[in-house]
Amino acid sequence: MSELIREAMRDGRRVALLRCYDDGGTAVVEAQITPHHANSISVARGPYRFTTAADAFRFVQEALLALQYLGCTVT
């Protein structure tokens, strides 16, 4: 894995940006979260470190699935 970036949108506004990348032996996931309110400020979360790229990718997939259940579109 080199880098994976996914964006979750709701009503045309970004609510989450997830970035997954390899950091020299560990896989890292970082998140930029923007609450779905007017004039909301983005908040950085992470980094979340995983021992394998597969574990990090699974974390991203499950987070995106939860966002889809909440009505977001993922790109």
C-alpha positions as a printed NumPy array, in Angstrom:
array([[  0.   ,   0.   ,   0.   ],
       [  1.347,   3.425,  -0.819],
       [ -1.551,   5.767,  -0.068],
       [ -5.338,   5.608,  -0.065],
       [ -7.522,   8.701,   0.295],
       [-11.311,   8.607,   0.603],
       [-13.777,  11.445,   1.092],
       [-17.285,  11.246,   2.579],
       [-19.772,  13.906,   1.484],
       [-23.27 ,  14.754,   2.693],
       [-25.491,  17.328,   1.019],
       [-22.517,  18.452,  -1.072],
       [-20.277,  19.111,   1.937],
       [-17.305,  17.086,   3.096],
       [-17.83 ,  15.468,   6.482],
       [-14.76 ,  13.225,   6.52 ],
       [-11.48 ,  12.735,   4.702],
       [ -9.619,   9.511,   5.518],
       [ -5.997,   8.985,   4.541],
       [ -4.309,   5.603,   4.87 ],
       [ -0.578,   5.192,   4.147],
       [  2.518,   3.141,   4.893],
       [  4.939,   4.686,   7.382],
       [  8.03 ,   2.501,   7.31 ],
       [  6.718,  -0.751,   8.726],
       [  3.413,   0.361,  10.165],
       [  0.233,   1.442,   8.446],
       [ -1.264,   4.762,   9.484],
       [ -4.784,   6.183,   9.185],
       [ -5.457,   9.89 ,   9.636],
       [ -8.879,  11.511,   9.574],
       [-10.086,  15.053,   8.956],
       [-13.618,  15.331,  10.353],
       [-16.004,  18.238,   9.749],
       [-19.275,  18.184,  11.689],
       [-22.333,  18.652,   9.482],
       [-23.295,  22.066,  10.841],
       [-23.093,  25.517,   9.336],
       [-19.662,  27.126,   9.833],
       [-18.161,  23.943,  11.32 ],
       [-14.405,  23.709,  11.781],
       [-12.548,  20.584,  10.674],
       [-10.872,  18.504,  13.356],
       [ -7.88 ,  16.223,  12.764],
       [ -8.002,  12.76 ,  14.359],
       [ -5.238,  10.212,  14.541],
       [ -2.799,   9.069,  13.57 ],
       [ -4.081,   5.579,  14.183],
       [ -1.295,   3.012,  13.744],
       [ -1.8  ,  -0.59 ,  12.621],
       [  0.679,  -3.451,  12.37 ],
       [ -0.46 ,  -4.408,   8.871],
       [ -1.794,  -2.557,   5.854],
       [ -4.734,  -4.973,   5.742],
       [ -5.798,  -3.959,   9.267],
       [ -5.577,  -0.258,   8.394],
       [ -7.519,  -0.768,   5.157],
       [-10.216,  -2.729,   7.031],
       [-10.527,   0.137,   9.543],
       [-11.019,   2.635,   6.688],
       [-13.559,   0.377,   4.956],
       [-15.625,  -0.036,   8.116],
       [-15.541,   3.7  ,   8.876],
       [-16.694,   4.484,   5.338],
       [-19.458,   1.881,   5.522],
       [-20.739,   3.501,   8.723],
       [-20.729,   6.902,   7.002],
       [-22.66 ,   5.445,   4.059],
       [-25.291,   4.078,   6.462],
       [-25.575,   7.625,   7.812],
       [-26.361,   8.966,   4.343],
       [-22.937,  10.021,   3.085],
       [-21.567,   9.508,  -0.4  ],
       [-18.013,   8.16 ,  -0.554],
       [-15.556,   9.11 ,  -3.294]])
